[in-house]
Amino acid sequence: MVRAAAEHAAHQAAADLLAAEAERTRQRVRALRRHWIPRLRSELTAVELALEEAEHEEAVRRRWAATLGAG
């Protein structure tokens, strides 16, 4: 009976550790969903816009250079 009680206590301690880790993981996921993911999406949008503008400017420069070279 003492052995069974010790095994039960060990299993209970393991279950408690798993429950605590699961709660920490839920908190991390919540932080990612509420804060990090929206922030990173916003930054990605800004970077994509800047890249698009730079590509457009480069295309304008190439067309301008081509007209100067042809004329």
N, C-alpha and C positions, 0 to 999 in steps of 0.2 A: 504494500500500500504506500509506503514511503517512496519507493521507486516510482510508482505511478504519479504520485504528487509532484515529485521532482521533475519528471518528464512533462507533466502538465504545465508546471511553472516555466520550464524552458520554452515550451511551445507558445505559451502566453506571452512571454517576453519577446519572442521572435515576431509574433503577430503584432504586438504593440510597436515594435521597431518598423515593421512594414507599414503599419497604419500611419505612423509619423512621417515616414518617407513619402508615402502617397500624398499626404496633405501638403508637404513641402513642394512636391512636384505639381500639384494643382495650383499652388500659389505662383509658382514660376510660370506655368502655362497662362494663367490669368494675367500676369504682368506682361508677358509677351503679346498676348492678344490685345490688351488695353493700351499699352504704351509703345513697346518696341516696334511691333509690326506696322501700326499706323505711321509712326515716325519714319521708319525705313521706306515705306511706300511713298511718303511725301518726298523724301530726299531722292528717291529713284525717279520720281516724276520730274523733279527739278533738274536732275542730271540729264535725263532724256531730253528735256526741253533745251537745255544749254547745248547739248550735242547737236540737236536738230538745227538750232540757230547757227552754230559754228559750221555745219555742213552747208547750210544755205549761203552763208557768207563766203565760204570757199568756192562754191559754184558761181557766185556772182563775180568773184575775183578772177576765176578762170575765164568766164565769158568776156570780162573786161580786157583781160590780157590777150585773149584771142582776137578781139576787135582791134586792139592796138597793134598786134603783130601782123594782122592782115592789111591794115591801112597804111 
